[in-house]
């Protein structure tokens, strides 16, 4: 169920909100306990020569109960871009409440927040913040099905948890959008269409979804748009430049896979860092090597290995 909202976060949905991003100050929770479980590091770039070797080995045999993800050794430290100067953009929020039904299984942080799988995403949050508190983080993978959307969604939830940071989750995979299925809504204005409109009218308000129980704002692709439509790279860069001014601590971008298009190359130029998602027993070193060659080692901050459920 979705409705327009107004006023500070937590108010009843009484209309539309247009203006600078509302503060999360009143909704910040107590700090989370420190996580002590050990995590295993992997290199961001494979060292072996076999081109079809799967990423199985010791990492893939880790039990999901003890390590949901493993954060790779960073290829580079993030150097967040300077925040642009200027007036903040106008934001129109449509409030959405998750329906009373079983959540999508990819919402790990919501389904089982006390599990070690959720704790692993908090470790990922910690690793990224140690690398320089990036504002714009692109999450991608070599191929479709490697777990990039699961990683992007739960990373955003971990960053926003208990209102600790103002976080925007952005969907950019025009050909295979997933957010409408995960969050059970249809965006009032497709993010891809907003990119095109703002390129010519940059002062127009941005239309975003507010999910209060997740402390999260979402920009989603409408699956009803033409699936062959390509993402406008220059317009995406303009959008990130404007949304950096909107008061968000973090903008997590669920990007398309690297192989098969140049979309992620364009997005990486507008981001502070790129995180690769890999899936145990599915992702191959050949695909990872090709993706790194296409994107460039200096663009990739680290890798995340997801275990099979």
N, C-alpha and C positions, 0 to 999 in steps of 0.2 A: 504494500500500500504506500502510495506516495502522496505528498501534499506540499504546498508551498509553505514557507516558514518566514518568520520575521523576528527581530529582536535577538538578544544574546542567546548562545547555545543553551538549550534546556527549556526555552519558552515553548508554549503550545503552538502548533502550526496554525498561524492565523493569516498568512498572506505571503507575498514574495518579499525577498530580501535583496536589495540592490545596494552595493556599496563595498567598502573595504572589508576584508575578511574579519569576522567576529573573533573575539578573543576566546581562548580556551582556559583562561586563568582559573575560573571558578570550578573547572571540572578536572583539575589535575588531582591524581590520586597519590597515595603514599608510594614511596620508592619500592620497587620490587626487590625481593631478596636476591643476593648475589648467587649466581649459578656456579656450582663447583664441579660439575661433571666434566671429565676430560673430553676434548674434541681432537680429532685426527686431522692433520693438515696435509694437503696435497699440492703439488706444483700446478700452476696455472697452465703450463705448457708440457705436453708429454715428452719424455726423454727417449723412449724406445722407438725403433725404426719400423716395426711391423705396422703396416698402414691400416689393417682391419682389426687390430687388437681391440677387444672390448674393454671397457673400464670395469673389469670384474675384480680379480685379485682380492687382497685383504679388505679394501674399502667396500667392495660390494657384498662381502660376507658379514659386515657389521649388521647386527640386528637392529631393526627399526626401533625397538623398545629402548635401546641404549644410545643410539645416535641417529636422529632423523635426517640430519644433513651434516656435511663436513665442509667447512669453509676453506678454500684453497689458499695457499701462500700467495699474497698479493704480488702481482707483476710490477706494479708501481704504487706509490702512495698517491692518494687523491689530492689534487690541488684545486679546491673549489674556486670557480670563477667569481670575480668580484660582482657583488649585487648591483644591478643597474640602478641608476638614479631615475627619479621621476615619480609622478603620482601613481598610487596603486590603482590597478584596474578595478572596474566594477564587477561584482560577483552576484549572480542570481542563484540562490540555493533552493532546491526542491527537496524537502525532507522525505526520507524513505525509511520505513520500519520493516525489518525482516519479517516475513510471514511466519505464523505459528505452524511450522512444519520442519521436518528434518533438514538441517542446513546442508548445503553442498559439501561433499566430502573433502573438497580442496580447502575449505575454511578450517584449517587445523587449529589456529589460534582461538577460534570460537567454539568448535566442537569439544575440544579437550584442552583447555588452557593450562592445566596443571601437568600435562604429559611431558615426557622428555622430548617428544617431537616438537612441541611448542617451545620448550626451553632451548632447543637447538636454534630456532629462529631468533630467540633473544640473544643467543651467542653471536649469530650473524649480525644482528643490530650492533652489538658491542664491537665486533671487529671493524665494521664500517665506520663507526663513530671514532674509533681509534685512528683511522686513516685520514682524518681531517674534517669530519662533520660535513659530508657532501650534501649539497642542496638538491641537485638533480641526479638521480641514479637510474640508469637504463638497465633493465634486466632482459637478457636475451639468451639464446641457445644456438648451437649449430643447426639443429633440425627441429621440426615440429614434434611434439610429444616428449621432449626432454625435461619438461617440468618448469618451464620459465614462468608460466602464469601462476602456478602454485607458489613458486618462490616470490614473485612480485607481490602477490596479494598478501601473503603471510609476512613478508618483510615490511610492507606498509602497515599492517596491523600491529606488528611488533614495535615499529617506530612510534605509532600513535597511541599505543596501549596506555590506558588510564589518563589520557590527555597529556602525556608527557611531551608531545611535540605535535605541532600543527602539520598534518600530513595530507597530501593530495595524491591519489592513485589515478594514473592516466592509462587508458587503453589506446594502442595505436596499431594493432594488428587488424587492418581493415578487412582482409580476406577471411579471417577466422576469429571473429569477436567472441569472447567468452563471458564477459562481465554480466550480461543480461541473464545468463543461466546461473551464474554463481550467486549474484545478489538479488535475483528475482525482481528486476525492474526493467523498464524501457526508458532510456534517457529522453527527456523532453526535447533535447537538441543534440544530435549526433556530434561527437567531438571532431570527426573528420570534416563535417560540414561547417563547424565553427571555425576550424583552421582556415578554410577558404574564405569565409565571410570576414574574419578579422584581418586577413592579409590586405583587404581593401578598405575596411572600416575598423581600424585598430582600437577605437574608443568604445566599441560596442561592449555590453556586459558579457561576461562568460557565464554559461549555464552549467551548473554542477549539481551533483546529488550529494546531500548531507545524510549520513547514516549515523545518528546520534549514539546508538549503543556501541558503535565501533570507534567513535571519535575520529571519523574518517570522512573526507570528501572524495568524490569519484567523478571522473570524466570518462564517459563510455562511448563506444561505437554502437550505433543502432544497426542490428543485424539485417534490417530490411533495406539498407542502402545497397547500391550496386556493388557486388562482391569483387568485381574487377577493378574498382577504383583504386588508384595509387595514392599513398600518403604524400602530401605536399611537403617536401623536405624544407625548403626555405620558410614556408608558413609555420612549420613545427618549430624552427629556430626562433622565429618571431614570437610564437606563443610562449615558449620557455622563457624568453627574455621578459615578457610581460608578467607571467605568472610568478617569476622570481620576486617581483615587487609586491605580490599579493599578501605577504605575511606568512607564507608557508615555511616551516623549518626544513621540510623534505618533500620532494616531488619524485615519486617512484613511477617509472614508465615501463609498462608491460609491452615490450617491443616484439616485432615479428622475428622469426628465426633469421640468422645471418645468411646462411647459404640459400641462394636462389633469388636474392634481390639486394639492392644497395641501400635499402631503407635504414638499416641500423648504422651504416657508415655516416649517413646524414644526421641521425639522431645523436650519435656519439660526439659530434662536433659541438652540440649544444648542451652536453651533459658534463658533470664533474667526474663521472666514472661509469664503467660498464661492468656488470656482474654476469658471468655465464652460469647457466643452470645445466647440469648434466644428470643423466639418470643411469644408475647402476645396471649393468647387463644390457643396456640399450645403446647408450652413446658410445661412439668409437673414437679411438685416437686419430684416425684418418679425418673424420669430420671435424674434430676439435682443431686439428692442425690447419685444415683448410679455412675454418672460420677465423682462427687467429691470423693467418696470412692475409685474409681479406680485410679484416678490421684493423690489424696492426697491434703488435704486442703492447705498445705504449698506451693503447686505449683501454685494455682490459685490466681491471683492478684485481680480480680474483675469480675463483670458481666455486660453485656449490654443488655437491654431489647428493642427490636424493636417492633414498633407498626405495626398493619396491615395497608396496603395501601388501 
